[in-house]
Amino acid sequence: MTEPKEYEIVHHNAMNHLELFLVEMKSRNPHGHSDLEIGLILEGDVELIMEQERIELHKNDIYVINRYQIHSFLSAGKRNLILAFQIHAEFYKNISPEVSRIQFKNILTPGTPLHQSLHTNLISCAKSYYGEEARYELKCASLLFDCLYHLATAGDSVLISSKEYELTRASTLRLNHITDYIAEHYTERITLDDIAKLENITTFHASHFIKKTLGISFQDYINHLRFEHALRLIRKTSLNMLDICIESGFSSSRYLNQMFEKQFGMSASAYRKQGKWQPMLAPPLPTDNVQKRLPVETAKEILLGYDSPY
């Protein structure tokens, strides 16, 4: 029995090589992608985990995720709203191919000229994008190029070598492949040997790679996936504990109860009987993808009515 995912994806591809959207982020597992991503926190708070560093983002903070940079998101508990720009390399490749290899500063907080410049440009770009002004594509492109220019010349950016870029890319693609495989098979019996065969590497290499890139062991990562699955089943179904263990991939109720004792100080059965769902302790890493992209008309209404602090 597989629980349905609680996220909605609504694509709005108004421009080639650029996707702009509003998203409420609850959880996003570790991953990397080929797009350069710039995000502005419009409401609430969210935790960004960037290469194992946990960063709290608040209203008006701006984050930059470089190409193939491993990252994940976790809600801080309250509703958040992020204005996100995902920029494909084709957007700037013919103008400045080196931009693909620039490692930009990741976090910009209010109070600096760079933040003000980016914040103003991003909001202006979003309003033009959703307002569909005449020749809005040119205006959006010019504003985003201005953002990239200021980021690249701010003094905190670093141009990495082609070799280092390719190593980063290969590592991120391997991680995506591994985590996708685990997400598909964690309710089954899978081992490090399976991961090693998947990637054609040794078991030692697989173990070391997962620990290095995620910051936790393979077994801890998969156990947390199984625990969250079991927790959903306990909260939303009437399945007995044995069936929950089987559905979640735990080999026995002993392992499940150990995790419940660690998280809530009680067994799984006791947790269900109390009928009051205590919040989990902060997980070592987000292991699920729960996010909601706002429909185009809703995003348009919010952004066209947005008042900038600048």
N, C-alpha and C positions, 0 to 999 in steps of 0.2 A: 504494500500500500504506500504510494508516494504522495506526499503533500504537494498541492499546487503552489507554485511560486507566487509571492505577493508583490509582483512588480509589473509595471506597465511601460511599454516602449512605444512612443509615438514619434516617428521620424518626420522631420520637416526639412527636406533638402532643397532650400530655396536658392542656394548658391553652390557652384561647383567647388569641391575641395574645402568646404567650410560647413560645419554643422553647429548650430547655435540653439540652445534649449534651456528651459527652466526645469530643474529636477529637485524633488525632495529625496534626500539620501538617508536611508536607514542603515544599510550595510552593503559593502562591496568587497568581495574577497581579493586577496593579493593578485595583481596582474600588471601587465604593461601593454602598451599599444604603440602603433607607429605614428599616431597623431600627436602633435604638440597640443597640450590642453592648458587653457587658462580659465580659472574660475573665480567668480566674485560672490562672496557670501552676502545674500540680500537679507536673509532673516535667520535668527537662531544661531546655533553653534553646531560644529561637526568636528570630529577627530580625523585627521589625516595621518595615516601611517606611511611614511616615506622611507623605504629602505631600512625598516626596523625602528626609525625614529618617530615617536608619537608627538604630533603637533596639534594643539587645540586652535581651531579657527573660529573667529567670532564675526559678528556683523561688520561688513565693509572690508574685511580682510580679503586679500587676493592671493591665490596660489597659482604656481606654474609647475606643470608636470612635463618634464622633458621627454623626448621620444624614447620609448623603451625603458623608461624609469619605473621600477616596480613600486606600486603604491596600493593602498586600500583605504576605505572609508568606514567610519562607524559613527552612528548617531550619538549625540550627547544626551539623548533622552527626550528633548523637546523637538517640536517641528522645526525643520530648517528648510531653507530655499536657496538653491545655488544657481547662478547664471553661469552656464558653462559654454566655452568655445572650444571646439575640437577642430584643429587646423591640419589638414593633410599636407605632406611635404610638397605636393604638386603646386600648392598655393604660392610658394615662394622659390621653388627649385630653380626656375629659369632666370630668376633675378639674382639670387644669392645662394648657390648650392651649399655653401658652408654653414648656413643657418641650421641645417639638419644636425650638425655636429656641435652646435653651441649648447653648453649646459648653462641655462639661465638660473638666476636666483629663484629659489622655490617659493618663498613667503614674503609678501609685502604687507605691512601693517600701516594704518593711517598715520599721518603726521610727517610724511616726506614728500618732496616734489614729485618723485617717481611714482609714488602711490596715487597722488592726485591726478597726475597726467594719465595713468593707466585707467583709473576709475572713471574719469571723465570720458575717455575714448571708448571704453567698453560699454558704458551706458548709452552713449550717443550712437554707437554701432548697433546695439540691440534695438533701440527705438527706430532707427532707420530700417533695420532688417524686418521688424515686425510691422512697421508702418508702411512698408513698401513704397517709400517715396520714389519720385522719378530718379532713375539711375542709382537706386540705392546700393546696387552691387559695387559700383565704383566708390561710393562713399564708405561702405563697410570695409572694402579692401584697403583704402587709403588709411582709415583709422587703425586697422590691425597692423599694417606695415609700420605705422607710427609707433604703436605699442612695441613691436619687435625691435625697432630701431632704439628706442629708449632702454629696453631691457638689455640689448646687446652692448650698449655703450655706457651702462650704469657703473661698470667697474667690478661687478660681482660675477660676471659671466666668464666662462672658460671655454675655449675652443679645444676639443679633444681630437686626438689623431684618428685617422680612418681605421686603423687597427683596433684602437680602444672602442670606437663606435661599433665596429662589427662584432667584437667580443660581447659588448653590452647587449646588442641586438640578439645574438645567438643565445645568450643566457636567459633573456626575457622570454624568447619564443619557447625555450625548453621549459621554463617554469609554467608558462601558460598551458603547454601540452600536458605537463604532469598534473597540475591542479584541475584541468578539465577532465582528465582521466579519473582522478580521485573522486571528483564530484559525481561522476557517472557511476562509479563502482563502489563507493564507500560502504554501502549496505551489504556488500558481498565480502568474501574473504579475500583481501588483497594484501600483498606483502611488498617489502622493498625489492624482492626479486622480480616482481611484476613490473615495478617502475624501472628497474635496471634493464630488463628485456625491452621494455617500451622504448627506451632511449639508447639502447645498445651500448651501455656502460656497465661498469662493475657495481655491485651492491654497495661497496664502500664509497664509491664516487657518488652514487645516488643519495646515500645517507648524508654525506658531507655537503652536497649541493643543496639539498632541501634545508638543512640546518643553517647553512650560510645565507641563503636567500630569504628564508622565512623567519629565521631566528628561533624556530622551535623544531623539534624532531618530527620525523614522518609519523611516528605513532601518536604523538601528542596532537598533531594536526588532524589526523583521521579520527581519533577518539573524540575530539571536540565536535567534528562534523556529526558523528554518530550521536553524541549527547544532545546536540541541538535538535536533531531529528526526533530523538526519543522524547525530548521536552515538548515539542509540538504535538506529538501523538498523545502524551499524557494530558495535555491541556485541552485538546480538541476532539479526542475519541474516547470510546469506552473499552478499548482493547485491554486485555489483561497484560500483566507485566512480562510474561514469557513471550507473548506475541509481539510486544513492543521491542523487546530485546532482539528478536529475530528480524523484525522489520527494520531495525536501526543498524544491524550489523554487529551487535555485541554477542560474544560467544556465550556469555552467561550473565545472569542478573547481578552477580557479585561485582563485575566491573562497572555496570551501570550504577549500582548503589554507591560504589566508591566515589564516583563523580558527583552524585547527588549530595553525599556527605560533605564533600569538599566545597561544593557550591552553596548548599543551603543548610548544612548541618543536620540533615535527616535523610532517611531512605526515600527511594522513589515512591513507594506506597504511602508513606507518611506525608510526603509532599502533596500527592493527589488527594488524600483524605482531608487535608486542611482546607482545600477549596479556595485558598487565597494565593494567587500567583506572585511569589516574591520575585523581584528583579534579580537577574543574574549578576554575578561579579563581572568585572570587565574581562572579556575573553582575551586570550593571548593574541589572537588575530581574528578578524572577521572571517567567517567561513561561508557566508551566504550572500546572495545578491538580491537585496530588497530595496528597490528604488522606484520612484514614480515620476516619469516625465509628464509635465503638465500639457494638456491639449493646447494646440496652437492659439485658439481664441482666448483661452484663459491666460496664457503667457502674454499675449498681445495686450490684453486689458491691464495686466499688472505692470508691464514694462512701460506702456505709453502713459500710465498714470504715476510712474515712479519719480519721486523728487530726490535729486542728488544732494548729498551733503556739501558738495562743492559749488 
